[in-house]
């Protein structure tokens, strides 16, 4: 399922990944390069399987581990209210 950040979440690309600002809570979140890749794939309309495949290809990790990591990231972003 594609990912979309909440309207009150601002993003900024950095040399180290992506920074998210939750304007409601005034909290910053930092996504490392692997999480940034996953978010880019999902925001471009890809699903979790696409994101896991991209992660496995780009960072040479096992597909099962990549799938687990993608699921955990998406769950955390949604649980925190940053994304829907």
WOTADA-V595778 format. One record per pair of residues at least 6 apart in sequence whose ideal C-beta (glycine too) atoms are under 8 Angstrom apart, sorted by the first residue. I is the first residue (numbers start at 0). J is the second residue. Records with the same first field share a line. If there is no record, write none. Layout:
# WOTADA-V595778
I->J ; J
This chain:
# WOTADA-V595778
0->41 ; 46 ; 47
1->41 ; 42 ; 43 ; 44 ; 45 ; 46
2->38 ; 41 ; 42 ; 73 ; 76 ; 82 ; 83
3->42 ; 82 ; 83
4->10 ; 19 ; 42 ; 81 ; 82
5->21 ; 80 ; 81 ; 82 ; 83
7->21 ; 22 ; 23
8->19 ; 20 ; 21 ; 22 ; 81 ; 82
9->19 ; 20 ; 22
10->17 ; 18 ; 19 ; 20
11->17 ; 18 ; 20
12->35
13->29
15->29 ; 31 ; 32
16->29 ; 30 ; 31 ; 32 ; 34 ; 35
17->29 ; 30 ; 34 ; 35 ; 38
18->27 ; 28 ; 29 ; 30
19->27 ; 28 ; 29 ; 30 ; 81
20->26 ; 27 ; 28
21->27 ; 28 ; 79 ; 80 ; 81
23->80
28->79 ; 81
30->38
33->54 ; 58 ; 68
34->72
36->50 ; 53 ; 54 ; 57 ; 58
37->50 ; 53 ; 54 ; 68 ; 69 ; 72 ; 73
38->72 ; 76
40->49 ; 50 ; 53
41->47 ; 49 ; 50 ; 73
45->53
47->66 ; 69 ; 70 ; 73
48->66
50->69
51->62 ; 65 ; 66 ; 68 ; 69
52->62 ; 65
54->60 ; 65 ; 68 ; 69
55->61 ; 62 ; 65
58->65
60->68
73->82
76->82
77->83
